[in-house]
């Protein structure tokens, strides 16, 4: 069980547990008061969906996953926002609904590496059931004309995904994440829009360092990003 300031995540029946990637994405994805419909692809425990329910008090959030979503439903029901959260066990390739203002995903990303013995972790971390091309196509089908798609990937896979999206989804924000000042960036937070919408927004690239390098010492930027969620901040 993982406790946040306004909700708790139970995760004993989910292969992928609460991690920094999901928290980063849930806190970093840009939101607008006009957002009314949000989709979380590969919702797992429902963590990112719950973070966005906290940030968007007037939005309805849908989470989809190829694995059972019962634990996500339980976590939502125990939160203050259960009436605005819906979860469906469904491959996003076959998921159909009205368009969404914001789509988020912490997607499978090991494209060419060996799979691991745990089938649940394999599905969550390897692009076995959802290729980058299928993810792009799902976003294009489900995103409103001016909607945003936010995701987090390792730096190398981020480059691959952007290449897959070229000409169809265009980056408007990118934040490369380093664990400490001495380490190279390991993750990229990306926000993309349809090219015609992106042209009016421009492009912003930044960097985020999580820790100073000393034990349990976090940078002011990371604290500011996550302080509405982590109990320790």
Phi, psi and omega in degrees: 000139182233120183264129171252178185296323185241358179202167181234140178251117168268137190219018184291340181249015179246133182295324180256123185271173175302131180217173182298323182303310182296318180295318178302312183295316181298328180274329188274325184308131181289142179234157179226147177300339180277351180293124179241336182228127183231140178239131176248110182271123183077052193292332178060242180285349185089008184306304185294322177300318179291321177299319180286330173296323177293320184281335185238084187293350180247005184263152170257134185243133177245132175244135177236149179203147177287338176269170180302144181250017182300319181290324175298319178297319179295317179296321178293317182297330180275356182265172176286355190238021186304331182285350180250005184242132178229138181233139181228135172277106188193139171288133184297337178298333181247008182278133179229137179195176174294156183299154182247144177286327181220130174239135178232154177200137167253083197275168171297140189223349179278100189280318188243003185275168179290145176280161181256165184296332181281115185296324180294315178292326177299313181297324184280331187249348180243142182283063181271311184261349182213101177282164178299322178295320178292323177296314177304313182296321179296317179297315180299326182283332190250356185266140174294162182305324181252017184284167180240148174238122181241138179208168177232136181214156167302153187305315182295315180292331176299318177297319178296316182295318178298324177294321178295327183271355187308128179084351182240321172227132187242135180291138174242340175218144172212130175234118177271134189249126175247142180288322176216168179299337184272351183255146175290164179297134179251335182230153173234128170267126184237141170232127185234155176222168172298146186306319182294326177282322181296328181300330181274352185256322185089194184223135179234128177237129182223179178227145177232129175251128186281308185237161180279344185109344175269152185301127177056031178243116187251152181287155177301326181293318179290321176299316181297322182292321190251004188295337178285354186238308184288132177297326186289347178254000000 
